[in-house]
Amino acid sequence: MQTNCFKKSTIYTLSLVAAALMVLSAAEASAQNLTAREHQPARRLVTRSTLEDRISFMCDSLCEGRGSGERGGGIAAIWLQREFKRIGLMELGEGYGHAVPLREAKYGRNIIGMLPGSKATSRDRYVIVGAHYDHLGTLDGKIYPGADANASGTAALLSLAEMLSIYKDSGKTHDSNVIFVAFDAKEHDMAGSKAMWHMIENGMLEDPQSGEPITKDKISLMVNIDQIGCTISPLSSGRKDYIIMLGTESLKPSKRDMLSLCNRMFAIDMEIDLTYYGSRNFTRMFYRLSDQRIFIDNGIPAVLFTSGITMNTNKTRDNAQTIDSEILRKRIFLMYHWLEKML
């Protein structure tokens, strides 16, 4: 008799637990759907065809491999300035283009624009989001298209600017102003990011709203995107839909799990690695191989988003056909949701 009562009690308890879990799952799904709907206008902007068109243009023979200080790099810079204007980013100074000194009396161009945050809270808060657009140019008569390195990151940068801009147009505001920068001359010892830091250090980078210098103490985060479009160097699981983020240790402890949280919250379900393929030494090395390095060295929290170096990196075969535009799209969605939470 006691055994039967115990069984009935256990079954009843398990039923209650199951019902409670179903309610929680339904509530979580409802919250996900509500949050996803809020961001749908922004996400609809990012299509495979748009990404493919942008990458194809940057890899076209017209851009001649986007060499810094060369004709093709200049064509890419003009196109980027038009894109920044079309998106509605604010100019910093007299235009979007800012000179980058190179060797042999040549100059490149950083392309810089700003999306303002909330007027009430963003006065002294800035987040910098960057990606270099230059590549190796033409060497020995051969064009190096640089699709993954780094037309993919530049296309992602433009998408993020568009997405946050339309989200702002819907009435949403952020506590930080966002400075988008397409760096030139990464392939010239990161001359572009060094030139931008020179502007910051010397009070030459001014807020287009207030006219006040954007100083080091006002920059809370730097986000860099470099080689984000391929799936041919997967993580150990072999999944194609993966992303690598380096530098989480530079973030506040409360923000270090934000990428995984967004991955679940927005049902993106991408494989995430916060190291460079599990190697501590390679993680340290690759964390310093792109334009985030100058910000790290000056005490600015910085992260790098990448899909890793591949067998095509710095080869003539790094062309638009090697990009997985659907996975790139998913990576952009995840970066967007993470960035929106970090502002």
Secondary structure, 3 states (H helix, E strand, C coil): CHHHHHHHHHHHHHHHHHHHHHHHHHHHHHHHHHHHHHHHHHHHCCCHHHHHHHHHHHHCHHHCCCECCCHHHHHHHHHHHHHHHHHCCEECCCCCEEEEECCCCCEEEEEEEEECCCCCCCCCCEEEEEEECCECEEECCEEECCHHHHHHHHHHHHHHHHHHHHHHHCCCCCCCEEEEEEECCCCCCCHHHHHHHHHHHCCCCECCCCCCECCHHHEEEEEEECCCCCCCCCCCCCCCCEEEEECHHHCCHHHCCHHHHHHHHCCCCCEEECCECCEHHHHHHHCCCCCCHHHHHCCCCEEEEECCCCCCCCCCCCCHHHCCHHHHHHHHHHHHHHHHHHC
